[in-house]
Amino acid sequence: MSRLLSVRDLRVGFGRRPEAAPVVKGVSFDLEAGETLAIVGESGSGKSVTALSVNRLVDFGGGRIVAGDMAFTRADGSVLDLRQARGRDLNRIRGREISMIFQEPMTSLNPVHTIGAQIEEAFRLSRGLRGAAAHKAALEALERVRIPDAETRLRYYPHQLSGGMRQRVMIAMALAGNPRLLIADEPTTALDVTVQAQIMALLAELKAQLGMAMIFITHDIGLVAGVADKVLVMQDGVAVEQGALDQVLDAPQHAYTQHLLRAVPHFSGGRAVRDDAPQAGARHAIVAVRDLSVRFPFGRSVFGRSAGAIHAVEGVGFDIVRGETLAIVGESGSGKSTTARAMLGLVDVHRGRIETSDAESRRPVQMVFQDPFASLNPRMTVDSILAEPAIAAGRKQDAELRERMLFLLGKVGLAEDALLRYPHQFSGGQRQRLCIARALMLNPDVVVLDEAVSALDVSVQAKVLDLLVDLQEEFGLAYLFISHDMAVVERIAHRVAVMYAGEIVEIGSARNVLGQPQHSYTKRLIAAVPGIELRRQHYALDSSAVPSLVRERGYEPPEARWRDLGNDHRVRLEDE
């Protein structure tokens, strides 16, 4: 292998005097062609700033490289000093020779342009394609990252796609130029394990074809074990440990590396599920979902009717019991979040009903969203944020309400002085704790947690999961827990429902579904879970097509047939 990138004593700072308090402090590493370097560490460790410095995007965020050298070997064999390179030279290699996948696709995609227009632009800038050639390349790019109905999705805008689908669009755009170095900043955070495995298989295939190298930034040590050749561990801007994959994972030397490895949730195939489920006699449903269907019309005929509809959720039914956690798992776009939003009345229901045990309750269900920073108004102090749902429900902002806020702050582990602070003054884990406290202000029966811990570091994630379990036991809460992380699901769920193409295909106790999966999709889901013990997996691209959810007007699905396996475990019968 030949040296592709050499970084020596990299120091990066922000503000008027960046050299006074650098956030990256003397990081050095080498990357060979075709090699994958994983940079791991918690939020604020400097791993993303290190990656942004390689292609000098840190310059646009107020950062400045104050010391160090970065030598990049170009396709023609010449060596470019990335630190000293001018903007004109950098623009020639960005997207063509060095490309980047960002963590948050919604802030990276233009909300006023269609997905197709943005992908075609990537092919036009990187490979000079225009017109029909650019459209064909964009269509093939979406199909390669397993987006169903790719031709239809090209006409969509970013807000019309799920979070996982938006991330796949970003990946398709980043690979448009067939880069020699791909910098992937948490590229699979929003993806379920099956799509994650397919993305990693695609990246592995491109590595083999192009000799492409990767800098892979992640907090998922299990994923690192499957893709990396070398690992660099960062803490507070310092590379505290680096070396070959097996060396770092099997014999970590630094205390921080050991801490990260201990904090990683391990998936054990249903052997480590919770054993505190409510007894059969106490299984009284506080929310019952029956034959729920959600459809999104599209197109217009000459008579003003819709040409068809996307059957996002079809015939879904389940009960939620007090003191119990029901987890919904499945691919991005399978209907998990749409089901949750239907329960809260945030989307229109085509058919079905949602019954609650307390018909008088105005808000029996509350929600905690994935991104805590986007969920909190940056211009409001915490006391206003917590008081808002109570005031909206008709309560007065009095001493009793303040006592409720202080009580809940204490329960989520925050001090009284947090009431007068703003969201940006808290860490990511603390912000999510604030979101949990806000959700509890109205004493809900059910809390919907939509990927509520997926954006958190593994050590913070463990603390928030422990907090959720404690709150559930104290207040008798029921959780609808939506997640793509099977190790997290195993840790918190009592029951699991598996969704595929808008339908529940298997449901039962966490021990049965995770330990003895019966449906073919559930089996694929379990098999795709990464783990530290699975080194350098040879991911295989799945040739099976994702079912289309687009239906013509008037279509009604056939009645589902189920097989009852006993012990509250049911599986949908598959077509022969």
Residue pairs with C-beta under 8 A, 6 or more apart in sequence:
1 32
1 33
1 34
1 35
2 32
2 33
2 73
3 30
3 31
3 32
3 33
3 73
4 31
4 32
4 33
4 35
4 72
4 73
4 180
4 181
4 213
5 30
5 31
5 54
5 70
5 71
5 72
5 73
5 181
5 213
6 30
6 31
6 69
6 70
6 71
7 27
7 28
7 29
7 30
7 54
7 68
7 69
7 70
8 28
8 68
8 69
8 70
9 26
9 27
9 28
9 67
9 68
9 69
10 24
10 26
10 27
10 28
10 50
10 53
10 65
10 67
10 68
10 70
11 19
11 22
11 24
11 25
11 26
11 65
11 66
11 67
11 68
12 18
12 22
12 23
12 24
12 46
12 49
12 50
12 53
12 58
12 63
12 64
12 65
12 66
13 19
13 20
13 21
13 22
13 23
13 63
13 64
13 66
14 23
14 61
14 62
14 63
14 64
15 21
15 62
18 63
18 64
18 66
19 66
19 67
22 66
22 237
23 46
23 49
23 63
23 237
24 46
24 49
24 50
24 53
24 237
25 46
25 236
25 237
25 238
26 67
26 68
26 238
26 239
27 46
27 50
27 68
27 232
27 234
27 237
27 238
27 239
28 68
28 239
29 37
29 230
29 232
29 239
29 242
31 37
31 181
31 213
31 215
32 213
33 73
33 180
33 211
33 213
34 207
34 211
34 212
34 213
35 213
35 214
35 229
35 230
36 207
36 213
36 214
36 215
36 216
36 227
36 228
36 229
36 230
37 213
37 214
37 215
37 216
37 228
37 229
37 230
37 231
37 232
38 216
38 217
38 218
38 224
38 227
38 228
38 230
38 231
38 232
38 245
39 47
39 50
39 51
39 215
39 216
39 217
39 232
39 234
40 47
40 217
40 218
40 219
40 221
40 224
40 231
40 232
40 233
40 234
40 260
41 47
41 219
41 233
41 234
41 235
41 260
42 219
42 235
42 260
42 457
42 458
42 459
42 460
43 427
43 428
43 457
43 460
44 236
44 427
45 234
45 235
45 236
45 237
46 234
46 236
46 237
46 238
47 217
47 234
48 103
48 185
48 217
49 58
49 63
49 237
50 234
51 100
51 183
51 185
51 215
51 217
52 58
52 61
52 63
53 63
53 65
53 70
54 70
54 72
54 82
54 98
54 181
54 183
54 215
55 82
55 90
55 93
55 94
55 98
55 100
55 183
56 65
56 82
56 83
56 85
56 90
57 100
58 64
58 65
65 83
68 83
69 81
69 83
70 81
70 82
70 83
71 79
71 80
71 81
71 82
72 79
72 80
72 82
72 93
72 97
72 98
72 181
73 79
73 80
74 80
74 93
74 97
75 97
75 180
80 89
80 93
82 90
95 122
95 125
95 126
95 176
95 177
95 179
96 126
96 177
96 179
97 177
97 179
97 180
97 181
98 179
98 180
98 181
98 182
98 183
99 174
99 175
99 176
99 177
99 179
99 181
99 182
99 183
100 174
100 182
100 183
100 184
100 185
101 167
101 170
101 171
101 174
101 182
101 183
101 184
101 185
101 187
102 108
102 170
102 185
103 185
103 186
103 187
103 189
104 371
105 158
105 163
105 166
105 167
105 169
105 170
105 190
106 158
106 163
106 166
108 170
109 115
109 118
109 158
109 166
109 169
109 170
110 118
110 158
111 157
111 158
111 159
112 157
113 157
114 154
114 155
114 156
114 157
115 142
115 153
115 154
115 155
115 156
115 157
115 158
115 161
115 169
116 135
116 138
116 154
116 155
118 169
118 173
119 137
119 138
119 141
119 142
119 154
119 169
119 172
119 173
119 176
120 129
120 134
120 135
120 137
120 138
122 173
122 174
122 176
122 177
123 129
123 134
123 137
123 138
123 141
123 176
124 130
124 134
125 177
126 176
126 177
127 137
127 176
127 177
127 178
129 137
135 154
137 176
138 154
138 172
139 150
139 151
139 154
141 172
141 173
141 175
141 176
142 150
142 153
142 154
142 168
142 169
142 172
143 150
144 172
144 175
144 202
145 168
145 169
145 171
145 172
145 198
145 199
145 202
146 168
146 195
146 198
146 542
146 546
147 153
147 165
147 168
147 169
147 546
148 333
148 545
148 546
148 547
148 548
148 549
149 548
149 549
149 550
152 550
153 161
153 165
158 166
158 169
161 169
161 333
162 332
162 333
162 337
163 190
163 332
163 370
163 451
164 190
164 191
164 192
164 195
164 331
164 332
164 333
164 484
165 332
165 333
166 190
167 187
167 188
167 189
167 190
167 191
167 332
168 191
168 195
168 199
168 332
170 187
171 187
171 199
171 202
174 182
174 184
175 182
175 202
175 206
178 206
178 210
178 212
179 212
180 210
180 211
180 212
180 213
181 212
181 213
181 214
181 215
182 203
182 212
182 213
182 214
182 215
183 214
183 215
183 217
184 203
184 214
184 215
184 216
184 217
185 217
186 217
186 218
186 219
187 199
187 216
188 196
188 199
188 200
188 218
188 220
188 223
189 218
189 220
189 454
189 455
190 332
190 370
190 451
190 454
190 484
191 199
191 332
191 484
192 329
192 330
192 331
192 332
192 334
192 484
192 525
193 484
193 485
193 486
193 525
193 528
193 529
193 530
194 331
194 524
194 525
194 528
194 542
195 331
195 332
196 223
196 484
196 528
196 530
197 528
197 530
197 539
197 542
198 539
198 541
198 542
200 223
200 226
200 227
200 537
200 539
201 539
201 540
201 541
201 542
202 541
203 212
203 214
203 227
204 227
204 538
204 539
205 541
206 212
207 213
207 214
214 227
216 224
216 227
216 228
218 224
219 457
219 458
220 264
220 458
220 530
221 249
221 260
221 261
221 264
221 458
221 532
222 264
222 266
222 267
222 487
222 529
222 530
222 531
222 532
222 534
223 530
224 231
224 245
224 249
225 245
225 249
225 530
225 531
225 532
225 533
225 534
225 535
225 536
226 530
226 534
226 535
226 536
226 537
226 539
227 536
227 537
228 245
229 244
229 245
230 242
230 243
230 244
230 245
231 241
231 242
231 243
231 244
231 245
231 248
231 249
232 239
232 241
232 242
233 239
233 240
233 241
233 242
233 248
233 254
233 256
233 257
233 260
234 240
235 256
240 254
240 256
240 257
241 248
241 252
241 253
241 254
241 256
241 257
242 248
245 535
245 536
246 535
248 257
249 261
249 532
252 258
252 261
259 459
260 458
260 459
261 532
263 458
263 459
263 461
263 462
264 458
264 487
264 532
265 458
265 461
265 462
265 485
265 487
265 488
265 490
265 491
266 272
266 487
266 531
266 532
267 486
267 487
267 490
267 529
267 531
268 490
269 514
269 515
269 526
270 490
270 510
270 511
270 512
270 513
270 514
270 515
270 516
271 515
272 490
272 491
273 490
273 493
273 494
273 509
273 510
273 511
273 514
274 325
274 469
274 491
274 492
274 493
274 494
274 510
276 473
276 494
277 324
277 494
277 495
277 509
278 321
278 322
278 323
278 324
278 494
282 321
282 322
282 323
283 319
283 321
283 324
284 321
284 322
284 357
285 319
285 320
285 321
285 355
285 357
286 320
286 321
286 322
286 356
286 357
286 358
286 364
286 445
286 446
286 478
287 319
287 320
287 343
287 354
287 355
287 356
287 357
287 364
287 365
287 445
287 446
287 478
288 318
288 319
288 320
288 354
288 355
288 356
289 316
289 317
289 318
289 319
289 320
289 339
289 343
289 352
289 353
289 354
289 355
290 317
290 352
290 353
290 354
290 355
291 315
291 316
291 317
291 351
291 352
291 353
292 313
292 315
292 316
292 317
292 339
292 342
292 349
292 351
292 352
292 353
292 354
293 311
293 313
293 314
293 315
293 316
293 349
293 350
293 351
293 352
294 312
294 313
294 335
294 338
294 339
294 342
294 347
294 348
294 349
294 350
295 309
295 310
295 311
295 312
295 350
296 309
296 310
296 312
297 306
297 308
297 309
298 306
298 307
298 308
298 309
298 310
298 550
299 306
299 307
299 308
300 306
300 307
301 307
301 553
305 553
306 553
307 552
307 553
308 550
308 551
308 552
308 553
308 555
309 350
309 550
309 551
309 553
310 549
310 550
310 551
311 502
311 549
311 550
311 551
311 555
311 557
312 335
312 338
312 502
312 549
313 335
313 338
313 339
313 342
313 502
313 503
314 335
314 502
314 503
314 557
315 352
315 503
315 557
315 560
316 335
316 339
316 352
316 499
316 502
316 503
316 504
317 352
317 504
318 326
318 497
318 504
318 507
320 326
320 446
320 478
320 480
321 478
322 445
322 476
322 477
322 478
323 472
323 473
323 476
323 477
323 478
324 478
324 479
324 494
324 495
325 472
325 478
325 479
325 480
325 481
325 492
325 493
325 494
325 495
326 478
326 479
326 480
326 481
326 493
326 494
326 495
326 496
326 497
327 481
327 482
327 483
327 489
327 492
327 493
327 495
327 496
327 497
327 510
328 336
328 339
328 340
328 480
328 481
328 482
328 483
328 496
328 497
328 498
328 499
329 336
329 482
329 483
329 484
329 486
329 489
329 496
329 497
329 498
329 499
329 525
330 336
330 498
330 499
330 500
330 525
331 500
331 546
332 484
333 549
334 499
334 500
334 501
334 502
335 499
335 501
335 502
335 503
336 450
336 482
336 499
337 450
337 482
338 347
339 499
340 367
340 448
340 450
340 480
340 482
341 347
342 349
342 354
343 354
343 365
343 446
343 448
343 480
344 365
344 367
344 448
356 364
356 365
356 445
357 364
357 445
358 364
358 445
361 445
362 393
363 389
363 393
363 442
363 444
364 444
364 445
364 446
365 444
365 445
365 446
365 447
365 448
366 389
366 439
366 440
366 442
366 444
366 446
366 447
366 448
367 439
367 447
367 448
367 449
367 450
368 375
368 432
368 435
368 436
368 439
368 447
368 448
368 449
368 450
368 452
369 375
369 435
369 450
369 451
369 452
370 450
370 451
370 452
370 454
370 455
371 455
372 423
372 428
372 431
372 432
372 434
372 435
372 455
373 423
373 424
373 428
373 431
375 435
376 385
376 423
376 431
376 434
376 435
377 384
377 385
377 423
378 422
378 423
378 424
379 422
380 388
380 422
380 423
381 419
381 420
381 421
381 422
382 409
382 418
382 419
382 420
382 421
382 422
382 423
382 434
383 402
383 405
383 419
383 420
385 423
385 434
385 438
386 405
386 408
386 409
386 419
386 434
386 437
386 438
386 441
387 397
387 401
387 405
387 441
388 438
389 438
389 441
389 442
390 397
390 401
390 404
390 441
390 442
391 397
393 442
395 401
404 441
405 419
405 437
405 441
406 416
406 419
408 437
408 440
408 441
409 415
409 416
409 418
409 419
409 437
411 437
411 440
411 471
411 474
412 433
412 434
412 436
412 437
412 467
412 471
413 433
413 467
414 430
414 433
414 434
414 437
418 426
418 430
418 434
423 431
423 434
426 434
427 460
428 455
428 456
428 457
428 460
429 456
429 457
429 460
429 463
429 464
432 452
432 453
432 456
432 464
433 464
433 467
435 452
436 447
436 452
436 464
436 467
436 468
436 471
439 447
440 447
440 471
440 475
443 475
444 477
445 477
445 478
446 477
446 478
446 479
446 480
447 477
447 478
447 479
447 480
448 479
448 480
448 482
449 468
449 479
449 480
449 481
449 482
449 483
450 482
451 482
451 483
451 484
452 464
452 481
453 461
453 464
453 465
453 483
453 485
453 488
454 483
454 484
454 485
454 488
456 464
461 488
465 488
465 491
465 492
468 479
468 492
469 492
471 477
472 478
472 479
479 492
481 489
481 492
481 493
483 489
486 514
486 525
486 526
486 529
487 529
489 496
489 510
489 514
490 510
490 514
493 510
494 509
494 510
495 507
495 508
495 509
495 510
495 513
495 568
496 507
496 508
496 509
496 510
496 513
496 514
497 504
497 506
497 507
498 504
498 505
498 506
498 507
498 513
498 519
498 521
498 522
498 525
499 505
500 519
500 521
500 547
501 546
501 547
501 549
502 549
503 560
503 572
504 572
505 519
505 521
505 522
505 571
505 572
506 513
506 517
506 518
506 519
506 521
506 522
506 569
506 570
506 571
506 572
507 513
507 569
507 570
508 565
508 567
508 568
508 569
508 570
509 567
509 568
509 569
512 565
512 567
512 568
512 569
513 522
513 569
514 526
517 523
517 525
517 526
518 563
518 565
518 569
518 571
519 571
519 572
519 574
520 574
522 571
524 542
530 537
560 572
560 573
561 572
561 573
562 570
562 571
562 572
562 573
563 570
563 571
563 572
563 573
564 570
565 571
